Amino acid sequence: MRRLALAAVLLLGACSAGPPPSEVVPRGAADPQPAGASTVTAPPSSRPDPAPSCDATASLRPGPLPPAAQMPAGSTMERILQRGRLIAGVDQNSYLMGFRNSFTGEIEGFDVDVARQIAKAVFGDEKKVQFKVVTSAERIPMLKSGAVDVVVRTMTITCDRLEEVDFSQVYYQAGQRVLVRRNSGIGGVDGLADKRVCAAAGSTSLGAVASRAKTAVSVPNWTDCLVMLQQGQVDAISTDDTLLAGLAAQDPYTEVVGSRFTDESYGVGIPKGQQDLVRFVNGVLERMRADGTWRGIYDRWLSRLGPAPTPPAGRYRD
Ligand code: GLU
């Protein structure tokens, strides 16, 4: 439980002290697992490297953006404008990408700033956005039910997902890596064959790592993986470098190892049948690239991954 307390301190920025460094806490099976943890034996869509069956990252070409607060009559954006707020599905557990600032109570991060830019383009006010917190597994159901207008949550564009939802153009290029306790002896994904690895349910990460590890454990949130790693219940976490950078920043006893072994092209998830909103969001992303906003958001949140790369260029199928 003390290790759990340490995790809580690191995650939430609380003020109480963790265990003294000299105290050795036995690791392993006796610790409680996070709610919803389960061992994956036959991973969902378990092809390790499925050949893409579509041109996943080609989206719809934007037209000129309408002025803020003047959305075309009858458009999806006008409906959002009349409601008075954009509803965006985001994460609250992923430091740097989408997380709750424990001092202010606000949700912040790279993805959150992207969502705010969409709200700003509709309303002229980036505060006119209601955030709904979604886990990895909840992203597609929330889009399909219409509970959110967009999902901006480290969501990789894949052909499987395109059968259920639409996506903007790519707004960030991530890749999957491995996080371990320091000095673990694990050097990257090839070192996982006899190891237990944690990944979030409903993520591409789980499918990519399940076939490469002895055991894959799935949990609702990435921070659940960090607690399991700290408790010694798993040997590694594997997901996008963006998310691992956030976890490593919260626990200095961990490190990211090995190189990227997948390409994770993030897109804004949009319900099917709303081509106008796809084009509009693509226009916002084009503008963010051109006027330096994208770069500013990168520098604000992700500079620990290195200097800002050139933002992904828009690719369109029409
Ligand atoms: N980018 C991956 C995905 O879309 C992992 C990120 C996540 O699940 O939050 O599934």
Residues whose N, C-alpha, C, O or C-beta is under 5 A from the ligand:
A	BS01	LIG	S136 R153 T154 M155 T156 A200 G202 S203 T204 S205 D240 E264
